[in-house]
């Protein structure tokens, strides 16, 4: 679904509403998909991604691991999870995990 996404945390620290509005929304396609299943094939963990609509699936924001939808109403979708950020582009680089909250408003 094509959405404008607002991020509520930066580096694991919650921003106030003015900072969220000042940073603005990022436009892209929101993808919410399972990435781990149990023995029966039922989804156990989900991942949320915001990918570019025009550039063949390139991430606009870092993906959210352990994602879950906390609210779904006329104002939009609220998705909570852990943001995964690599310290360097190397395969062996260390990862940093930060709590993140996205507000997705359909575009």
N, C-alpha and C positions, 0 to 999 in steps of 0.2 A: 504494500500500500504506500503511495506517495504521501509523505508527511513532512511537516516542519517539526524539528525536534529541539527541545530546550534541555540543556544539561543543568542539574542542580548542585553538583559537586565538582570541585577542581582539586586534584591531588588528595582526595579523601576528605576535604573540608567543605562543609555546606556553605553555599553562597546565599546572601539575602536576595530578596525578590528584585531589588534594583539592579544588582549585578547580573542576575539571570537575564533581565530585560535588556541590559546594556550589551551583554555578549551576543544576544540575538539567537535566532533559530538557524539550524542547519537543515537544508532541504535534501531529501533523498528518499530511497525506498527502504521501508522498515521490513526486515526479514526476521521472523521469530520461528525458530526451528529446533527440533530435538537433536541432540548430539550424543546422548548416551541412553541406552536402553537396558532393561533387565533381561532375565533369561526368557521371559515370555514374549519379548518384543515390545512391551509397553514403554513409552518414553519416561525417563527418570529425570534427566536434566535438559534444560533448554538454553539456547544461545540467542541473543538479539543482536542484530547488526543494522547499521544504517549505511547503505551502499549507494553509490552515485547512479543516477538514472541514465546518464549519458556516457559514462566511462566504464563499460564492461565490468561491473561488479566491484569497483575499487571502493574500499571503506572510506566513508566520510568522517566517521568517529570511531574510536577504538571499540571493539565488540564488547558486549556484556556477557559474562559467563554466569552460570547459575541464575539466569534471568527468570523472572515471573511477573505476571501482570497483576498489579495491585488494585487498579481501578479502570473501568471501562464505562464511559458515559458520553453525553453529548458534547462535553468540553474536550474530550480526547482520551488517549490511552496512557496510563501511568505504568512504566516498566521499571522495575528495580533489579539490580544485579551487581556484579563485580566487574569493573573495567580492568582490562588487561593491557599493560603498557610494557613493551620491550625496551630495555635500556639502550640497546644498540641493534643494528640490523642483522647481527650474527645469529646463526641457528642456536649457538650455545649461550646466548646472552641471558642474563637474569631477567626475570619478569617482576613487575610490580603490580599488585592488586589493590584497587581502591573501590570503595562503595560508590555506587552511582545511581542516579534516578533520572529517568527521561520522561518528559511530557511530550507525547506525540499528537500533533493536531493535523488531521487530514488536510492536504493542500488542494 
